[in-house]
């Protein structure tokens, strides 16, 4: 999976119209809340990336989310 595809998937899961990039702050994303975190956990699980709620506690940016799923990216 390409990083751009992962970011697009994150955008769809969070259900935001905002343009996202690695520098986008999670706190600035509409609808990024505990429900979004649960949805992202499910999405990552579907992609084969095991994550736990505590993995999301220190994340600040979309880039941090991408790094969390980094092992599945082709363009690293």
Secondary structure as a PSIPRED ss2 file (coil, helix, strand):
# PSIPRED VFORMAT (PSIPRED V4.0)

   1 X C   1.000  0.000  0.000
   2 X C   1.000  0.000  0.000
   3 X H   0.000  1.000  0.000
   4 X H   0.000  1.000  0.000
   5 X H   0.000  1.000  0.000
   6 X H   0.000  1.000  0.000
   7 X H   0.000  1.000  0.000
   8 X H   0.000  1.000  0.000
   9 X H   0.000  1.000  0.000
  10 X H   0.000  1.000  0.000
  11 X H   0.000  1.000  0.000
  12 X H   0.000  1.000  0.000
  13 X H   0.000  1.000  0.000
  14 X H   0.000  1.000  0.000
  15 X C   1.000  0.000  0.000
  16 X C   1.000  0.000  0.000
  17 X C   1.000  0.000  0.000
  18 X C   1.000  0.000  0.000
  19 X C   1.000  0.000  0.000
  20 X C   1.000  0.000  0.000
  21 X C   1.000  0.000  0.000
  22 X C   1.000  0.000  0.000
  23 X C   1.000  0.000  0.000
  24 X C   1.000  0.000  0.000
  25 X E   0.000  0.000  1.000
  26 X H   0.000  1.000  0.000
  27 X H   0.000  1.000  0.000
  28 X H   0.000  1.000  0.000
  29 X C   1.000  0.000  0.000
  30 X C   1.000  0.000  0.000
  31 X C   1.000  0.000  0.000
  32 X C   1.000  0.000  0.000
  33 X C   1.000  0.000  0.000
  34 X H   0.000  1.000  0.000
  35 X H   0.000  1.000  0.000
  36 X H   0.000  1.000  0.000
  37 X H   0.000  1.000  0.000
  38 X H   0.000  1.000  0.000
  39 X H   0.000  1.000  0.000
  40 X H   0.000  1.000  0.000
  41 X H   0.000  1.000  0.000
  42 X H   0.000  1.000  0.000
  43 X H   0.000  1.000  0.000
  44 X H   0.000  1.000  0.000
  45 X H   0.000  1.000  0.000
  46 X H   0.000  1.000  0.000
  47 X C   1.000  0.000  0.000
  48 X C   1.000  0.000  0.000
  49 X C   1.000  0.000  0.000
  50 X C   1.000  0.000  0.000
  51 X C   1.000  0.000  0.000
  52 X C   1.000  0.000  0.000
  53 X H   0.000  1.000  0.000
  54 X H   0.000  1.000  0.000
  55 X H   0.000  1.000  0.000
  56 X H   0.000  1.000  0.000
  57 X C   1.000  0.000  0.000
  58 X C   1.000  0.000  0.000
  59 X C   1.000  0.000  0.000
  60 X C   1.000  0.000  0.000
  61 X E   0.000  0.000  1.000
  62 X H   0.000  1.000  0.000
  63 X H   0.000  1.000  0.000
  64 X H   0.000  1.000  0.000
  65 X H   0.000  1.000  0.000
  66 X H   0.000  1.000  0.000
  67 X H   0.000  1.000  0.000
  68 X H   0.000  1.000  0.000
  69 X C   1.000  0.000  0.000
  70 X H   0.000  1.000  0.000
  71 X H   0.000  1.000  0.000
  72 X H   0.000  1.000  0.000
  73 X C   1.000  0.000  0.000
  74 X C   1.000  0.000  0.000
  75 X C   1.000  0.000  0.000
  76 X C   1.000  0.000  0.000
